Amino acid sequence: MGGVSTEDQGPVKPAPLQLDLPAAPAVPANVPVDPAPKKRHAGASRLAIATRVVLALLLLAIAGAAAAAYWLPRWVRRQFIEAAAAHGITLTIEDAKIEQGGFRLLGLRATAADLPGASASAPELEVETSGLRPTRLTVKGADIEVSGAWSLAENALAKWRQSPSGGQGGDFIPPSIVIDDSRIVWKGAVGDAVRIEAAGMHAEATQRDNDTELHARSDKVMLGVPGGALGPWRVDLDRAPGLSRIHVGLDPQVPDSSTVLVVGDGSRTTQVDVTVPRTPPTRIGIPPQLLGVRGKDLQVEASVHYTNLGPAHADVTARGAVHAIEVTGLPKPIEVVWDGAATGDASQGMDVKRAQLAVGPLLGAMTGTVRTFDDGFRLVLAWNASPVPCNAFDAQMDEGTPFDIAYQLRKLAEATGLTKLSGEVSAHGNATIDSRDVGSTHVEFVPVSTCQVALFTR
């Protein structure tokens, strides 16, 4: 009940034929099935080859870098030494280092047979390059020494530069050179007994076509002369084609107060201006003993203007004073004041005109010449003071005179009751100043007195 009878389903059909085929071998569950074994083998081979190539290239690069690090600095060092030798310079370099954008040379020293008395040394030199061609040199902490007169050194340098082995042409001299925090010592530049030293110097030289622009500065320039030293002064030098300018600040604390300005056009000096307002000489780097005077309130002032307008046409005016000079035996200080002018051909000699010098109450005319050279000037002066009566001379100075003999005579007259003083006081002198040989400066001052005391009693 509730079931289906066989009778209702009809006749029973026979079962389908069963075929016993061989079974496929069983595959372990933990073994992956590789649908394409040949393709996998080809890919693995290519990867192994690429890996070996990369490793080989990497090893080659490392070996090349090691070789370059070892050989390239030596090659650079050798190239600089050989290039310098080809230009007449003996150069030694202790070491070289390769850096990004160039390289660095260490422990340098240079001399040149064509530049006797000149040498340079530096702890390091930075070289910026384009490819392997130097484009900029930066020297730091250099010591430069030069011996001999300025004119001789300048001529030797010009001769060397124009020679086949000189510093012209090629890639030996890069277009830009910088000297930083360096020192230069020049012995005998303006006389055998004179030494110029500039410390903390910064200079930049740039090649422009066939000429060079130069900008240099030192805040500590000293001039060593017999008996002492002048300075320190600040010196700025600018040179461009057709123009040169030297500015000297005599007072480092106020560089624009006491100055010397020299301007040229490349072939000659065209203008000189000296401006020194009244100031103590020590303030502008001049020891009083070098002036041959003394005084606790000693002061100096000066104004000089020189203009060269061309052949046979130059003018110079000068005025100045030394105040509060103390003289042994005089109760009051005296002053020395001068004023003058010259005109004419500077290279042949300008005649000094309208010039006078006053020493205390003594006043006289100055005559002489001023002559310029390519490397300086020479001034020759003579002075004669008009006689001054002894009594008038003494009266002008109130309690003293600029000459010990007159002062002592007056004191003798006061002590003995003598009141009559006769005679005259005069003086003469000469001076020679050559900027090319500062040590040879000569100044002579000779007082002449005929003062007499009338011997009588009260």
Secondary structure, 3 states (H helix, E strand, C coil): CCCCCHHHHCCCCCCCCCCCCCCCCCCCCCCCCCCCHHHHHHHHHHHHHHHHHHHHHHHHHHHHHHHHHHHHHHHHHHHHHHHHHHCCEEEEEEEEEEECCEEEEEEEEEEECCCCCCEEEEEEEEEEEECCEEEEEEEECCEEEEECCHHHHHHHHHHHHHCCCCCCCCCCCCCEEEEEEEEEEEECCCCCCCEEEEEEEEEEEEEECCEEEEEEEEEEEEEEECCEEEEEEEEEEEEECCEEEEEEECCCCCCCCCEEEEEECCCCEEEEEEEEEEECHHHHCCCHHHHCCCCCCCEEEEEEEEEEEECCEEEEEEEEEEEEECCCCCCCCEEEEEEEEEEECCCCCEEEEEEEEEECCEEEEEEEEEEEECCEEEEEEEEEEEEEEHHHHHHHCCCCCCCHHHHHHHHHHHHHCCCCEECEEEEEEEEEEECCCHHHCEEEEEEEECCEECCCCC
